[in-house]
């Protein structure tokens, strides 16, 4: 049950990681890729 719950918030983890890398590591390309993956997972969850 908890595994399913974790999967629901996976998109949020990707977006947070992506933004963190973009800001802290100053690596916008990798950050944007992770954010894009997060948004994709989020939209896939909705539909």
Secondary structure, DSSP 4 states (H G I P E B T S, - for coil): -HHHHHHHTHHHHHHHHHHHHHHHS--HHHHHHHHHHHHHHHHHHH-
